[in-house]
Amino acid sequence: MQKIDEKSKKLIEENFNLVNKVANFMSLKFNGVINKDDIIEYGIFGLIDAAIKFDPSKNENFRFYAMTRIKGTILDNVRKLDYMPRNVRELSGRIEKVYAKLEQKFGRMPSDEEIAEELNIGMDELNEMFYKIRGASFLNDKDFISMDKPKSETLDTIESKEPSAIDALLKEEKKNILMKYIDMLEDVEKNVLMMYYYDELTLKEIGHILNLTESRICQIHSKSILKLRSKLKAYE
């Protein structure tokens, strides 16, 4: 870790409010799954990292640069957490397998009714399952979150070597396959994913736009991610 000089200290002191600003936004995104104090702590690491690595000759706007670093560091650290209860992890995996099984059987994505029938449960119970695994879908969907968005470095990150041409081709191919699968989702599912990950709206804001409750948007989000994840696992 590099030493924090006086110039970096000044940047940190003058822009500390950015940590709370980004942390408040990310806390809404995580919908209470992650403790806000932890989010703030990760954000502080990101601000320190930004202050140390900031180069005025390359980056004219420190606040924009710092906000990108703070957000990236929060996401990097959250993804490392093994926060998910075992029963929720097992439930998520169980539904993923059902999606994969029925898709192979029907040659298409199964409907909610077909998923419920395979699990021998009613629709209300299935929707409750989607809501229970919201944490799993919020934080384990890194293939979708990171698509077209560079992953920020953390304080302890060492610069990685430039990927080989083969690695780059495989990454591009996987991205193309993912976009193909997104196109296969229902319209409301596509809209929720795009508004959440690209427009960066909260579930509550998406609910207002689509005239649906926040819990219903949460269910749609979880279901969509499970569908995509089952597809990507088959590809891997």
C-alpha positions in Angstrom: 0.0 0.0 0.0 1.3 3.4 -1.0 2.0 6.1 1.6 -0.7 8.8 2.1 1.1 12.1 1.5 -0.2 15.5 2.5 -1.7 16.1 -1.0 -3.7 12.9 -0.7 -4.8 13.7 2.8 -6.2 17.0 1.6 -8.2 15.3 -1.2 -9.6 12.8 1.3 -10.7 15.6 3.8 -12.2 17.8 1.1 -14.2 15.0 -0.5 -15.1 12.8 2.4 -18.8 13.6 1.8 -18.6 11.5 -1.4 -18.4 8.4 0.7 -21.8 9.0 2.3 -23.3 10.0 -1.0 -22.2 6.8 -2.7 -22.9 4.6 0.3 -26.5 5.9 0.6 -27.1 5.1 -3.1 -25.5 1.6 -2.8 -27.4 0.9 0.3 -30.6 1.4 -1.6 -29.3 -0.8 -4.4 -28.6 -3.6 -1.9 -32.1 -3.3 -0.4 -30.9 -3.8 3.2 -29.0 -7.0 2.4 -25.6 -5.5 3.4 -25.0 -3.5 6.6 -24.7 0.2 5.7 -21.7 0.7 8.1 -19.8 -2.0 6.1 -20.7 -0.2 2.9 -19.3 3.1 4.3 -16.1 1.4 5.4 -15.5 0.0 1.9 -16.3 3.4 0.5 -13.6 5.0 2.7 -11.1 2.5 1.3 -12.2 3.5 -2.2 -11.7 7.2 -1.4 -8.2 6.6 0.0 -7.3 4.6 -3.0 -8.6 7.3 -5.3 -6.6 10.0 -3.5 -3.4 8.1 -3.6 -3.7 7.1 -7.3 -5.2 10.4 -8.6 -3.1 11.9 -11.4 -4.2 15.5 -12.3 -2.5 15.2 -15.7 -4.8 12.3 -16.7 -7.9 12.9 -14.6 -9.2 16.5 -14.5 -12.2 15.9 -12.2 -11.2 14.2 -8.9 -14.8 14.0 -7.6 -15.9 11.9 -10.7 -12.8 9.8 -10.5 -13.3 9.3 -6.7 -17.0 8.3 -7.0 -16.1 5.7 -9.6 -13.4 4.3 -7.3 -15.6 4.3 -4.2 -18.5 2.5 -6.0 -16.1 0.0 -7.5 -14.4 -0.8 -4.2 -17.8 -1.3 -2.5 -18.8 -3.7 -5.2 -15.5 -5.6 -5.1 -15.6 -6.1 -1.4 -19.3 -7.0 -1.2 -18.8 -9.7 -3.8 -16.1 -11.3 -1.6 -18.6 -11.7 1.3 -20.0 -15.1 2.1 -23.1 -13.4 3.6 -25.8 -15.7 2.3 -27.5 -18.2 4.7 -27.0 -21.8 3.6 -30.7 -22.4 3.1 -31.0 -19.4 0.8 -28.0 -20.6 -1.2 -29.5 -24.0 -1.5 -32.9 -22.6 -2.5 -31.3 -20.5 -5.2 -29.4 -23.5 -6.6 -32.5 -25.6 -6.5 -34.5 -23.2 -8.6 -31.6 -22.7 -11.0 -31.5 -26.5 -11.6 -35.2 -26.6 -12.3 -34.9 -23.8 -14.9 -32.1 -25.7 -16.6 -33.9 -29.0 -16.5 -37.2 -27.7 -17.9 -35.5 -25.6 -20.6 -33.7 -28.8 -21.8 -37.0 -30.6 -21.7 -39.1 -27.9 -23.5 -36.4 -26.3 -25.7 -37.4 -22.9 -24.3 -37.5 -21.0 -21.1 -40.1 -22.5 -18.8 -43.0 -20.4 -17.5 -43.5 -19.6 -13.8 -46.4 -22.0 -13.7 -44.2 -24.8 -15.1 -41.5 -24.0 -12.5 -44.1 -24.1 -9.7 -45.5 -27.4 -11.0 -42.1 -29.0 -11.2 -41.4 -27.9 -7.6 -44.9 -29.1 -6.6 -45.8 -25.7 -5.1 -48.3 -22.9 -5.7 -47.6 -19.6 -7.4 -47.7 -17.7 -4.2 -45.1 -19.9 -2.7 -42.9 -19.6 -5.8 -43.1 -15.8 -5.6 -42.1 -16.0 -2.0 -39.1 -18.1 -2.9 -38.0 -15.4 -5.5 -38.3 -12.8 -2.7 -36.3 -14.9 -0.2 -33.4 -15.3 -2.6 -33.2 -11.6 -3.5 -29.8 -11.3 -1.7 -28.4 -14.1 -3.9 -29.5 -12.4 -7.1 -28.4 -8.9 -6.0 -24.8 -9.9 -5.3 -24.0 -13.0 -7.3 -25.0 -11.7 -10.7 -21.5 -10.4 -11.4 -21.5 -11.6 -15.0 -24.4 -9.2 -15.6 -23.2 -6.3 -13.3 -19.7 -6.2 -14.8 -20.8 -6.4 -18.4 -19.4 -3.4 -20.2 -18.3 -1.8 -16.9 -14.7 -1.9 -15.9 -14.0 -3.4 -12.5 -12.3 -0.9 -10.2 -9.2 -1.8 -8.2 -9.1 -2.0 -4.5 -6.3 -0.8 -2.2 -4.7 -4.3 -2.2 -5.2 -5.0 -5.9 -2.1 -5.6 -8.0 -2.3 -4.6 -11.6 -3.2 -7.7 -13.6 -1.5 -8.7 -16.8 -3.1 -7.8 -20.1 -5.4 -10.6 -21.1 -4.5 -12.8 -23.9 -6.3 -12.6 -27.3 -8.0 -15.9 -26.5 -9.2 -14.6 -23.1 -10.5 -11.4 -24.8 -12.4 -13.5 -27.4 -13.9 -15.8 -24.8 -15.1 -12.8 -22.7 -16.6 -11.1 -25.8 -18.3 -14.4 -26.8 -19.8 -14.8 -23.3 -21.1 -11.3 -23.4 -22.7 -11.8 -26.8 -24.3 -15.0 -25.5 -25.6 -13.2 -22.4 -27.2 -10.5 -24.5 -28.8 -13.2 -26.6 -30.3 -14.7 -23.4 -31.5 -11.3 -22.2 -33.4 -10.9 -25.4 -35.2 -14.2 -24.6 -36.6 -12.8 -21.3 -40.1 -11.4 -21.0 -40.4 -7.7 -21.7 -41.0 -6.8 -18.0 -37.9 -8.8 -17.0 -35.7 -7.1 -19.6 -37.1 -3.7 -18.5 -36.3 -4.4 -14.8 -32.8 -5.5 -15.5 -32.0 -2.6 -17.8 -33.4 0.0 -15.5 -31.7 -1.5 -12.5 -28.2 -2.1 -13.9 -27.9 0.5 -16.7 -30.2 3.3 -15.5 -29.2 2.5 -11.9 -32.7 3.0 -10.6 -33.7 1.5 -7.2 -36.3 -1.2 -7.0 -38.7 1.3 -5.6 -38.2 3.7 -8.5 -38.7 0.9 -11.0 -41.9 -0.1 -9.2 -43.2 3.5 -9.6 -42.4 3.5 -13.3 -43.9 0.1 -14.0 -46.8 0.6 -11.5 -45.8 -2.5 -9.5 -44.9 -2.9 -5.9 -41.3 -2.9 -4.8 -41.6 -6.6 -3.6 -42.9 -7.6 -7.0 -40.0 -5.9 -8.8 -37.7 -7.7 -6.4 -39.3 -11.0 -7.4 -39.0 -10.2 -11.1 -35.3 -9.3 -10.7 -34.5 -12.5 -8.8 -36.3 -14.6 -11.3 -34.6 -12.9 -14.3 -31.1 -13.4 -12.8 -31.8 -17.1 -12.0 -32.8 -17.6 -15.7 -29.6 -15.9 -16.9 -27.4 -17.7 -14.5 -28.8 -21.2 -15.4 -28.0 -20.3 -19.1 -24.5 -19.1 -18.4 -23.7 -22.2 -16.3 -24.7 -24.4 -19.2 -22.4 -22.4 -21.4 -19.4 -22.8 -19.0 
